[in-house]
Amino acid sequence: MKKLIWTVSVALMVAACGTEAPEVELDNLDSQAQQELLITDACGYFNPIPVYPNLDLNKYLGTWYELGTTAIVRNTFERGCSCTRAEYDLLADGSGVSVRNTCRLENGRFDPINGSAKFTDRDGVFGVGFPEGDSDDKNYFVMDIVTDDEGNYDMVLVGDPCRLFMWILARRPTLETSEDHANYQGLLNYAEANGYNTDAWYVNFQPTEQASCGWDAPKCEEVLVGSYTTGCQYFWQGCSGDYEEVSTSSCKLGWWDFARTGRKRSCERRELICQ
């Protein structure tokens, strides 16, 4: 079984890195090294992926817009998606970062998914999962960051050791200036200099559609502002005012009223709140 894992791992590493795998006997490695040669780590074992030094987590939190990603992402968990956005915040238990990813599906509906990015033994490396991440599953590597004039994190390159998953994220959904375009190209160049073959069919890095997403439009949400439940009624006259009926249940006025069945009705009033 170990030799099978080793064979598959080396195959993945060769495909992703485009380099000839070194001849290493698995039995000659210590137990810790053998564990690190599982599928999730094998690609970066001999060709480690760079990690941005001294990541400031507070600067990293907040909203990021996906400017581009790879083919495997577009054809799996982001299939049919455009207008992709990620929102990061600290978990209450201090074990990592909450993740809320949102994208627009082909039917026009925005579809959110919640997960977490757990801290690992390395700064800038997280274990991301939905609905729950795992600190042992190191699959999110912050490779490089572009800062603005005030030192805020403005654009980021995220990758994985197999050089198959890759994202460029920014604080705004589109490239607005010549400096933005230069920074975007600089992150692409950095990825290629560190083992990514962005033009290969299995990577095929492409921009993410962010046009007409309505990110700047007011965010509106229906909020419950009032509700009530009627008593047992035999004749229904409707909910009062702007209230709407949302549910009913059968009832009787008392044990003696065995011949008739009344209804209790729940009514609610909701308002569209925009901000």
N, C-alpha and C positions, 0 to 999 in steps of 0.2 A: 504493500500500500504506500509506504514511504517513497519507494522508487517511482511509483506512478505519479504521486504528487510532485516529486522532483522533476520528472519528465515534462509534465504539463506546465509546471512553473517556469522551467527554462524556455519552453516553447512560447509562452506568453511574453517572457522577457525579450526574446529575440524578435518577435513580431513588433512589440511596442517600441523597443529601443533601436531597432535596426542595426544591432551590433552582434558580433559573434560571441556566444556565451562562453565563458571560461570553463575549462575542464576541471571540475571540482567533484571529488568523491563525497557523497553525503555522509558515509561512515566516518570520514576524517574530521567532520565538524563536531563541535561540542553540542550538548543537548540544547542550550539556548539558541545557538546558531541554527540548529535543525528546526526548532520551533519557528524561527523567523523566516524560514524558507517555505512557509505555507503560502497558498495562492495569493493572499492579500498583500504579502510583503515581498515575495520573491522578485518582482520586477525591479524594485529599488534596492535590492540587497547589495548588488555589485555596482550599481550605477545610481547612487542615492540622489533623490530629488532635492533641490535647494529649498530651504525654508527661510522666510523673512525673519531677520534677527530682531529680538526685543519687541515683539508684537505688543502694542498698547491696546488691550481689549476694549477699554472704554471708547477709544477712537474708532474701533472696528464695529461697534454696535450701531444699530439703526437700520435704515432702509438702503438697499442696493438694487440696482436695475441690471439685468443681464444684457450685456452688449453682444455677446457671442458665446457659442459653445460647440461641442464636438458631435460627430454623427451618432455615437452610441447614446448620448444623452437625448438627442432629438428623436431617436427611434425607440426609446424605452420609456422612461418616466416623464419625459416632456413631449411625448408624441402628440402631434396636433396642436401644440401650444405656441402662442405668441404672447407678447406683452408680459414677459416673465419678471417677477420681482421677489426679492427676499427681504424679510424683516427679522432682525436679530435683537434679542434682549437677554439679560441675565436670568437664569433659572433661580427660583426662590430658594432652592436647597443648596445653591452654590456649586453644583456639580458640572455646570456647563452653560450653554446658551440655548435659549428657546429659538426655534426656527419656524417661521411661517412663510411658506412659498405660495405665490399666487400666479396663475397664468390665465390667459384668455383661450378658451377652447374654440373649436371650429364653429360651434353653434352660437358664438358670441358671449357665452356665459363665462364669468370669471370664477375659477375653481381654486379655492385655497386648500392647503394641506399643512398640518402642523406636525412638527417633529422636534428633535433636539440635537445639539452638537455637544458631545461630552468632552471634557478636558482629558488629555492624555499625559504621558510623561514628557512630552515635548511641547514647548510654547509654539504656537502657530500651526499645530497639528491637532485635528479634532476627529472624533468618531461620530459621524452624522447618520441618523436613521429616522424612519417614520413608522410608527409614531414615537419611537424611543431610540436614541443613539446608544452606542456602546464604546466605552473608552478603549477597549481592546481592538476595535475595528478602525484602524487609522486610515481614513479614506478621504480626508479633506485637508489639503496642504496649502497654506497661504505661502505662495512662492515669492511674490514681489508686490510692492505697494507704491503707488504714486501719490505724493502729498501735494496739497495746494500751498499757496504762499503763507498761510497761517499754520501750516503743519498738520492740517486735518487730512485724514485718509480720503482720497478722492477717486482712485481707481485701483483695482486689485486683480491680480492673477492668481487663480486657484487651480490646483492640479492634483494628480494622484501618481503614485510611484510607477504604475504601468504605462504612463503617458498615453492613456486612452480617454480619460475624462479631463476636461479643462473648461474653465469659465473665465471670462473677463467681465467684471462687475464695475459699475460706476454709481456715483451718487445721483446721476440724472439719466434719463432713459435714452438719450441720443447724444451723439458727438456734436457739439455746438461750435467749437472754435478750431482753428488750425492746431492749437496746442493740444486740444483733446485728441485729434487725429494722430498727432505725433506721439502722444503718450500711449494710445491704443496700439500703434504699430511698434512702439518700443517694447511693450509687454509681449506682443507676438514674437518679436525678435529674441527676447529673453527666453521665451519658452522653447523656441527652435534651437537656441544655443545650448539648452539644457536637456536635449534629447527628444523633444517633440517633433514629429514629422507632420506638420499641420496640413500638408497637401495630400497625405496618404489617404486611401479610401477608408481605412479603419479609424482615422482621426477626422479628416475633412472639416476643419474648423470653419464655421460660417457665422455671419452676423445674425442676431436675433431680431425679429420684427418687433419694433416698438412704435410704429406709426399709428396715430389715431387711437391710442389706448385710453385717452381721457384721464391720465394721471393728474392733470392740473384741474380737472373739474371738481366741484364740491362733492364731498363724500356724504352720501345720504343713506339713512337707515330708518326703517320703520320701528318706532318705539311704542311699547304699550303704555298708555297714559291713564287707563281706567278700565275697570271690569266689575261685573256684578252677576249674581245668579238669582233668578226669579224663584218665588215659591212654587208650590205645585199648582199648575193651572190646567183648566180644561178647555179654555178658549184663549187662543193666542192672538195678541194684538201687536206683536213686533217689539224689538228692542227700542228703547227710547233714544231720541236725539240722533247723534252720529254713531251710536253703538251698533255693532253687528253681531248676529248670532254665530257662535263658534262651535257649540256642542249642545246636546240635549240628553236627558235621561228620564226614564219612566218613573212615575210616582203615584201615590194615592193619598187622599186627604186623611184617611184613617182606616182602621180595620173594618169598620162598618161599610165602607164604600167599595164593596167588592165588585160591583157591576161596571165601574168605569175606571179607566186608566188615564191619568194626567201626565203632564210633562214639566220637568224643570229645565230651564234654558239658561245657558251661560252667554253673556254678552260682553264684548270688548270694544274699546275704542283705541285706535292706533293713529299716530301722527308720523309724518315723514320729517325727520330732523336732518338738516344738512349743515355741514361745517367745513 
